[in-house]
Every structure is written in structure tokens, then in C-alpha cells.
Amino acid sequence: MKTVFVTGATGYLGGYTVTRLLRDQPELRLALLVRGKDEREATEKLWRSLQLHMDAREFWSAISRIDFVLGDLTSTKLRLGIAPDAYERTVRSVESVLHIAASLNRKSEKACLNTNLRGTLAVIELARDVQARGGLRRYSHVSTVAVCGERDRETVQEDDAVDWDRSDYDPYGRTKKFCEHMAHVLLPGVQKTIFRPSIVMGDSTRPETSQFDMVRAFCVLADLPVVPVRAEARQDIVNADWVGRAIATVHMKAQPKYDIYHLAAGEQSLPAEAIARELAFAVGKRAPRFVGAAEKPFASAAEVMMRFPRKSSVALVGSLLHVFLPYITYDTVFDNTRIVSEIGASPVPFTAYCAELYRWAKKHEFAYPYAPLPARPVLAQSPEVQSV
């Protein structure tokens, strides 16, 4: 039975990918790197991630195909802090590595350095050990379109995205760009797949979500009478269910056509005005007015809001807008021809589900109603065992 080593399974995008792997690959085992003091805590964290996708019965059934590898991407200990015997078992059993985990903190150099750079280096070292002790089928890395650096009004192809002479928007994009570089340099001779999602927001099949940073920023902007974005600025937004499907499908392919894929809306990206008009019609409100010239004053106002007490709602909104505003004003899209051809499916337009996402997020005050870990069902014994 094949085993895939996965990081980030307890995260938002990791939950989508792991669920897809479990459902599409019934013979597959997953070795999941999870931070926890024991398997019980790891199981609770995984349930927190996967309950968005499955009920308790399916979850407990899936557990039989999961090996928890207790460790930490940011551990200062060698080998991700994994116990020596567990590390040896993992290296000998896995045939591929799927690295999803990352710090999305776009403000903190330290968080991005420790998680994205140092953590990825440790995962690559594990991949090198797998390669040395039996062969590595594939190393897949979930990166981001933010590696393209500062752009404006462009359509970017996969092979033209990384330009080391361009400035970066933030530490997140800068460190993820170097993570791709490390994979290419340190894993020569290994098949590698780089996935670059654009703005991942919401699910096309249901309004529920457990990731709120970008959603909250979207709702704030949608409620404003004036939005500091050009009406024609394209928004490259993709649904998480499609992204999870793309990652899981391509990682398990024997021979993908390419080594880099933009998981993006591409030329089907919609202008801001079209999204606002659809949302306004669906929720019965007036569409905002778009004033591109207000971008700089608005960004300055967001910085002022950030100076309010740290836990105040004003500071939170200011921080979100400060971080995400560049990603929704630069009018850059990322060609998705490769991935659409590879998996035979395009992302769902954001206008098809944005209104339900907006309603649900606001109704639940930007918090997912997590349920505690349910009791594991007791398997019924056979009559012969019961009679003994």
C-alpha cells in the first residue's frame, strides 16, 4: 500500500487535500505530520480540520489509514522533532512527500522564516532521506502566486513568475519563492510538482468555511459605499474544493505533464465590479462605487486603524485591509491552462457562490462552529467471539 507523507493536514487547504486523497485513493495510507503531545491530541486536531468535510463515521473509518507522525515544522530539534524510531519508520514507508503547511502571516518576517524557510528545509531533508533509502516518487510543494512579486495589469505564465529582480509584497511571498528554489536545488533527480494557488476563498458546494481572514476582508470591502479599487481590476479568486482536488489529483499521477501549476482562475478572473454587482443583487443591497484613485488614502487609513488597541475590531479590520489590499488591487491574473487541461475541470466563478459565503460568514460572525471529537464507535464482535 502506498503511503504519502503530508504536512499541513490540520490546516484549511490541507483538510481539502487530505479528504480528496482519502476518498479518491482507497488503497492509500497517509503519514501526517501533526504537532501534538500524543496521538489523542493529534486526532483531535485532525477532526477539527476534517469535520468541515466529513461526519464522525467517515472520520473514524479514515483513521485506520492514517499514521500520525508527531513533530513540528518549526522545531529546533533535528528531523522536525520527530522521535528517532518514528522518523525511521516514516522514511522507510513513504513513497512521496506532499508539503502543504506554511505560515500565511504576511507581516511577520520571523514567522515566515521559521515556518516557511526552516520548516521547508527540514521537510526537504526528510525527502532526501526517503530518496536515499528506497526512492522517492514525487516531492510536491504548495507554494503561492505571490512568488511573482510586485506586478500590475499582467497575465503571468508559470515559467515566467519568478523574477529575482522584482520586489516582493511581503515576507510570505518572499520566503515561498525561496522555498521553491530550495526544492529545485536540493532535490536533483527527483520528480517535483509546484502548486501555486491564487486567492483561495470559499467552497463552491456549500457556504461553510473555516478560513476567515480573506473572507472578512472581502465582507468589509463589500459593505463599504466606496471601494478603493478600479472597477475593471480582475480578481483571481478560486474555490478551495477545486484547489484541493487539483493538488490531490496531480500529486498521485504517475507522469503529470508539467512541474509547475497555477491553481488560479486565469483569464476567467472576474472584474471587481462584476463581483460587487452580483453580490449586491443576491443580498438586496446597493453595489459600492469603485474609486481606484482612493487606494493610497485608503491604505494610509488602514495603517492608522492598525494603531488602535491590538484586540479591537478596528485594529483587526485595519490589519486585514493592510495585508490583503495589494492582492486585490494589482489586477494580475495567472494563466491556468496547464491545470485545467491536467484535471479536466475549471474553477467555479466566484460570483456563483460569493453571496452564500457572505451571508454565512456574517451570520456566524466569522467563526466556524467546531464540534468536539466524537467518541470512537465500538465495533460489534462476531457471535463466535461473543460466545467465548
MOBEL-V77344 format. One record per pair of residues at least 24 apart in sequence whose C-alpha atoms are under 6 Angstrom apart, sorted by sequence separation. I is the first residue (numbers start at 1). GAP is how many residues later the second one is. D is the distance in whole Angstrom. If there is no record, write none. Layout:
I|GAP|D  I|GAP|D
This chain:
3|25|6  2|26|5  3|26|5  4|26|5  5|26|5  6|26|5  7|26|5  147|26|5  238|26|6  3|27|5  4|27|6  5|27|6  146|27|5  238|27|6  236|29|5  147|30|5  143|33|6  236|33|5  15|34|6  235|34|6  15|35|6  31|35|6  35|35|6  204|35|6  234|35|6  235|35|6  10|36|5  29|36|5  30|36|5  31|36|5  32|36|5  33|36|5  34|36|5  35|36|5  203|36|5  234|36|5  235|36|6  29|37|6  31|37|6  32|37|6  33|37|6  34|37|6  35|37|5  200|37|6  202|37|5  203|37|5  234|37|4  199|38|5  200|38|5  201|38|6  202|38|6  203|38|6  233|38|5  10|39|5  91|39|5  200|39|6  232|39|5  233|39|6  74|40|6  96|40|6  200|40|6  74|41|5  95|41|5  96|41|5  231|41|5  95|42|6  96|42|5  97|42|5  98|42|5  99|42|5  100|42|5  231|42|5  96|43|6  74|45|6  73|46|5  145|51|5  140|52|6  143|52|6  144|52|4  145|52|6  138|53|5  139|53|5  140|53|5  141|53|5  142|53|5  143|53|5  144|53|5  145|53|5  138|54|6  140|54|6  231|59|5  112|60|6  230|60|6  229|61|6  230|61|6  109|62|5  226|62|5  229|62|6  230|62|4  225|63|5  226|63|5  227|63|5  228|63|5  229|63|4  106|64|6  226|64|6  228|64|5  106|65|6  195|65|6  197|65|6  106|66|5  193|66|5  194|66|5  195|66|5  196|66|5  197|66|4  198|66|5  228|66|5  193|67|6  196|67|6  197|67|6  228|67|5  266|67|5  266|68|5  266|69|4  266|70|5  264|72|6  262|74|5  275|76|6  279|76|5  261|78|6  4|90|5  3|91|5  3|92|6  4|92|5  5|92|5  6|92|5  7|92|5  8|92|5  4|93|6  6|93|6  7|93|5  8|93|4  7|94|5  234|97|5  236|97|6  233|98|5  229|100|6  217|103|6  242|105|6  238|109|6  204|149|6  207|149|5  207|150|5  210|158|5  155|177|6  152|178|5  153|178|5  154|178|5  155|178|5  156|178|5  157|178|5  152|179|6  153|179|5  155|179|5  156|179|6  152|180|6  17|227|4  21|227|6  16|228|5  17|231|6  44|329|6
